[in-house]
Amino acid sequence: PAVKNALAGLRACVCVLILDSVLRLFKNAVTDGYKIALFVIIFLVAVFTDVSTVILVIGAGAAGFLICLIKKKAGAK
C-alpha cells in the first residue's frame, strides 16, 4: 500500500510538471492570430477525433509553413 500511494503521488507530480511545460510552450509558441487558430484547430481535432498524433504533427508543420509563406507574401506587397 505504501508503494502504491507513493506512485500515485508521483503520477500527480508528473501531471503537474507536464502541464507546466505545456503552459510555457503555449506562451512562447502561440503569439498571433494564425497560431491561435492553428492551435484551436489542432486541439479540437486531437480531442474529438482518433487522428494519429503523427498526422497532427505533420499537418501542423505544413500549416506553419503555409502561414510563413502567407506572412512573407503579405509583407512583400
QUIPEHU-V979660 format. One record per residue. N is the residue number from 1. RES is the residue in one small letter. SS is DSSP state (hx for helix, st for strand, lp for the rest). Layout:
BEGIN
n->N res->RES ss->SS
n->N res->RES ss->SS
END
This chain:
BEGIN
n->1 res->p ss->lp
n->2 res->a ss->hx
n->3 res->v ss->hx
n->4 res->k ss->hx
n->5 res->n ss->hx
n->6 res->a ss->hx
n->7 res->l ss->hx
n->8 res->a ss->hx
n->9 res->g ss->hx
n->10 res->l ss->hx
n->11 res->r ss->hx
n->12 res->a ss->hx
n->13 res->c ss->hx
n->14 res->v ss->hx
n->15 res->c ss->hx
n->16 res->v ss->hx
n->17 res->l ss->hx
n->18 res->i ss->hx
n->19 res->l ss->hx
n->20 res->d ss->hx
n->21 res->s ss->hx
n->22 res->v ss->hx
n->23 res->l ss->hx
n->24 res->r ss->hx
n->25 res->l ss->hx
n->26 res->f ss->hx
n->27 res->k ss->hx
n->28 res->n ss->hx
n->29 res->a ss->hx
n->30 res->v ss->lp
n->31 res->t ss->lp
n->32 res->d ss->lp
n->33 res->g ss->hx
n->34 res->y ss->hx
n->35 res->k ss->hx
n->36 res->i ss->hx
n->37 res->a ss->hx
n->38 res->l ss->hx
n->39 res->f ss->hx
n->40 res->v ss->hx
n->41 res->i ss->hx
n->42 res->i ss->hx
n->43 res->f ss->hx
n->44 res->l ss->hx
n->45 res->v ss->hx
n->46 res->a ss->hx
n->47 res->v ss->hx
n->48 res->f ss->hx
n->49 res->t ss->lp
n->50 res->d ss->lp
n->51 res->v ss->lp
n->52 res->s ss->lp
n->53 res->t ss->hx
n->54 res->v ss->hx
n->55 res->i ss->hx
n->56 res->l ss->hx
n->57 res->v ss->hx
n->58 res->i ss->hx
n->59 res->g ss->hx
n->60 res->a ss->hx
n->61 res->g ss->hx
n->62 res->a ss->hx
n->63 res->a ss->hx
n->64 res->g ss->hx
n->65 res->f ss->hx
n->66 res->l ss->hx
n->67 res->i ss->hx
n->68 res->c ss->hx
n->69 res->l ss->hx
n->70 res->i ss->hx
n->71 res->k ss->hx
n->72 res->k ss->hx
n->73 res->k ss->hx
n->74 res->a ss->hx
n->75 res->g ss->hx
n->76 res->a ss->hx
n->77 res->k ss->lp
END
